[in-house]
Amino acid sequence: MTTELFREDGYLKSCEAIVTAVNHRGVCVDQTVFYPMGGGQPGDQGVLIRPDREEIDIVDCYQDRDEGALIHVPGEGVEWPAVGEPVTLTIDWGRRYRLMRMHSCMHMLCVAVPAPVTGGSIRDGSGRLDFNLPDPPRKEDLERQLNDIIQQNHPMTLSWITDAEMAQQPELIRTMSVKPPMGSGRVRLVRFGEADLQPCGGTHVANSGEIGAVRVESIKNKGKQNRRITVVFA
């Protein structure tokens, strides 16, 4: 199993690691700062640096559904490292930080729109959530409210509860389409001050103020009671 350093500290940009497996899909290591695609957040990109300082581009990272291994996907046309080789992993920090800001913004959007979430995704520079909501909010009012929540500088803290404790608190689950990260015996909770608390395995900024100003790009009807709200950085 890979030690997922980003779970405890999303601000880690680099780490030393040992290659534990190499196959046709990619490279596995004993520990990593690369976030694997999941929970609507894309997998990290960056570089893997070999002992001779050769850099191998990592174009994606994902978790194998069957084995649970984290797969770091190298770019084309490079020689992959060997099992047992020491390497340095460095993420594309600019891209990761924008994803952290937008993922945190989606939590603030959940505060602004107190309705069940039926789906969502995060991209570099934008994010969207689908809400089970009969009537859509006014775009201008929602944008004003969302930015106000962000600017209240809610501090982000992490805590952990057991799977059993999570099962006893279903009200914490905001997303109907994505199950909370359970199965390992404990579940990570992400809290933004008194504004928001929900299970989440993604990476987040330390304070909601780091999100910065945002703009509600669109509110679309995607069904009788399904409203898709898309947010971008202002």
C-alpha positions, 0 to 999 in steps of 0.5 A: 500500500502507498502512504498517501501524504496528501491526506494529512497535508495538501500543501506538500509539493514533493517527497522522496519515494521508492518504486514498488511496482511497474506495469503497463499502466504505470508506476507505484511507489511506497509514498506519494504527494500525488492525489489520485483522481476521485471525488470529482477532483482530477489526478495530479500531474508533475514529474518523477525525478530519477537518481541521475536527475532525469525527469519523467513527466507524470500526466495522471494519477489514479487508484486501481479499483481492484487492488487499491494501488495508486498508479502514477502514469508516465508520459509517452516515450520515456524509460520508466524507473525500475522496482526498488529505485529511489525517486523524487516526486514533485507535483505541478503545484500551480495546478494543484493549488487551483484545484484545492481552491476550487474543491474548497469553493465547492464546499462553500457552494454547499453552504450557500445552497443547502440542498442535496448534491446529486453530482459534480466535478472539478477542473482547473479553474472551474467546478460544478455541482448538481443540486436536487433543488425545485427552484434555482437561485438568482445568479447574482444573489448566489454569487454575492452570497458565495463570495461573502462566505468565502471572505469570512476566512473559515479555517480548514481543519481535518479530523477522523472518525470510524466507519461505524461512526460515519454510518451513524451520522448520515446527515454529514453526507451532502453528495448523493451520487458519491459515497464517502471515502469509507472502507479503510476503517476510518473516514476523514472529515473536512471542516471549514470553521462553523460553516461546513463539515462533511466527509471528503478525501480531497485536497483543500486550502487552509482557509476559505479566504485562499479561494479568492473571488469567484463568479457563478458562470451559469445555473442550468436546469438538468431535470425537473429538480436538478440544477447545475451550478458552475463556478469559475475564478473571477 
